[in-house]
Structures are given as structure tokens and as C-alpha cells.
């Protein structure tokens, strides 16, 4: 189908809307340039504090509603009550492995002859996120390595262990006690392959995280 889901409501199944237009705006890079007297060009400070940042992206949808005028207003009120000013997960039928998240705005209802028109605009976070979390679980012992693959957005995994295990990541050691779980701002997965080395202990390590991409 060529529709869109807002949390638990689907544009076709719940409101019988025909999508006539959609626009998935880009998450534009947030840049910072300054001029230095006596120096040619600009000084680029875009990523001086680490990775570059991105502005929100805008999702826009236009729909037609074919029904009686009385039902137009009932459907419009239902849509407006559910969406206008609310933050929702937004899932496109054509890209249903991911969701966007943002605040929705519903336009005024317009109509001509037997067709009503509704527009919905969403101010969304820069990244689209995988609907399903990534789970990597392995039985390990000292000397083993685990590869954690990640999309573009950096992420802090939840680590769970069935044993007393010490592992190494980016030259830092982390201890996980039996039956415990933890997250650490020093254990952040970057884009691509991330290698975890087991220093000591045996048991099962479980890593859970949600991947995102631009």
C-alpha cells in the first residue's frame, strides 16, 4: 500500500485516505564557519566538538478523502484529535523497516466538489530508526572477539551478562557482573564494525541497541 502509519493509526486502514503527495525532507548538516582577519577563506568549526550535527527533517503528506461532506468533518476531527500537536512514530508503507519520530501538524480541511483535502506536516528527528532493535548474543570465553555492526547514528548498547566478564573496547576495559546489565557513555558504537575483545570470564554476553541512519 502507499500509505503511512502514525503510531497505531494507518492513513488507509483507519481513515480511508488516498495519499497524493509525500516529501521526506533531508536532515541538513548544521554548519559553523567563521572568518579570521588576515586569513583566506573560512575556519570550519562544524565538527570541532566531535561528530557533525544535523537539523530536524520535515515530512509532508497530502491526502484526498472521498466521502460525503458530513463524513469529511468527522474524519477530519478524528485525524486532528489524534495527530495535531502530538509526537508520533511515523512509518511509511514503502520503507517499513524504519520509523521517523516527530511532532505532527494537521492543516485546515479544504474541499472541492466531492473531494476533501488534508495535509499533514511532521517536524522529525534527523535520524530514521530501525523498528526492531539489534540484539547480538554470544557465548564467550577469554580471547574471543565479538563484532557489533552499526548504522550511521552512534548508539550506547545495553550489555547483559550471565557471568563475571571483563571485555575491552577502544583500549578501555569494562566489567560486567553475573546477572547484571549496564550502559556506559564510554561504550559507544560508531558507524560500521565495532570489535569487542573478551579479556576474562566465561558466560553469555548480550548487546541490545537500536540502529539509525540519515
Long-range contacts (C-beta under 8 A, 24 or more apart in sequence): 1-93, 2-93, 2-94, 3-93, 4-61, 4-90, 4-91, 4-92, 4-93, 5-89, 5-90, 5-91, 5-93, 6-82, 6-83, 6-88, 6-89, 6-90, 6-104, 7-88, 7-89, 9-82, 11-61, 11-63, 15-63, 15-65, 15-75, 15-78, 15-79, 16-65, 16-66, 16-67, 16-75, 17-63, 17-64, 17-65, 17-118, 18-63, 18-64, 18-65, 18-66, 19-61, 19-62, 19-63, 20-62, 20-63, 20-64, 21-60, 21-61, 21-62, 22-59, 22-60, 22-61, 22-62, 22-92, 23-58, 23-59, 23-60, 23-61, 24-57, 24-59, 24-92, 25-57, 25-58, 25-59, 25-60, 26-57, 26-214, 27-54, 27-55, 27-56, 27-57, 27-126, 27-127, 27-214, 28-54, 28-55, 28-57, 29-53, 29-54, 29-55, 30-54, 30-55, 51-154, 54-126, 54-127, 54-214, 55-126, 56-102, 56-123, 56-124, 56-125, 56-126, 57-100, 57-124, 57-125, 57-126, 58-121, 58-122, 58-123, 58-124, 59-90, 59-100, 59-102, 59-121, 59-122, 59-124, 60-119, 60-120, 60-121, 60-122, 61-119, 61-120, 61-121, 62-117, 62-118, 62-119, 63-117, 63-118, 63-119, 63-120, 64-115, 64-116, 64-117, 65-115, 65-116, 65-117, 65-118, 66-114, 66-115, 67-116, 69-111, 69-116, 72-109, 72-111, 72-116, 73-109, 76-106, 76-109, 76-116, 76-118, 79-106, 79-118, 79-120, 80-106, 83-120, 88-122, 90-122, 90-124, 91-131, 95-128, 96-131, 97-130, 97-131, 97-132, 98-128, 98-129, 98-130, 98-131, 98-213, 99-128, 99-129, 99-131, 100-124, 100-125, 100-128, 100-129, 101-125, 101-129, 126-214, 127-152, 127-153, 127-212, 127-213, 127-214, 128-212, 128-213, 128-214, 129-153, 129-210, 129-211, 129-212, 130-210, 130-211, 130-212, 133-208, 133-209, 133-210, 134-207, 134-208, 134-209, 134-210, 134-211, 135-206, 135-207, 135-208, 136-206, 136-207, 137-204, 137-205, 137-206, 137-207, 138-204, 138-205, 139-203, 139-204, 140-165, 140-198, 140-201, 140-202, 140-203, 140-204, 140-205, 141-198, 141-201, 141-202, 142-198, 142-199, 142-200, 142-201, 142-202, 143-198, 144-197, 144-198, 145-195, 145-196, 145-197, 145-198, 146-195, 146-196, 146-198, 146-205, 146-207, 147-193, 147-194, 147-195, 147-196, 148-189, 148-193, 148-194, 148-195, 148-196, 148-207, 148-209, 149-192, 149-193, 149-194, 150-189, 150-190, 150-191, 150-192, 150-194, 150-209, 150-211, 151-191, 151-211, 151-212, 151-213, 152-191, 152-212, 152-213, 152-214, 153-191, 153-211, 153-212, 153-213, 154-188, 154-189, 154-190, 154-191, 155-188, 155-189, 155-209, 155-210, 155-211, 155-212, 156-183, 156-184, 156-185, 156-187, 156-188, 156-189, 156-209, 157-183, 157-187, 157-189, 157-207, 157-208, 157-209, 158-182, 158-183, 158-207, 158-208, 158-209, 159-183, 159-187, 159-205, 159-206, 159-207, 160-205, 160-206, 160-208, 161-203, 161-204, 161-205, 161-206, 162-203, 162-204, 163-201, 163-202, 163-203, 163-204, 164-201, 164-203, 165-198, 165-200, 165-201, 165-202, 165-203, 165-205, 166-198, 166-199, 166-200, 166-201, 167-196, 167-197, 167-198, 167-199, 167-205, 168-196, 168-197, 168-198, 168-199, 169-194, 169-195, 169-196, 169-197, 173-199, 176-205, 178-203
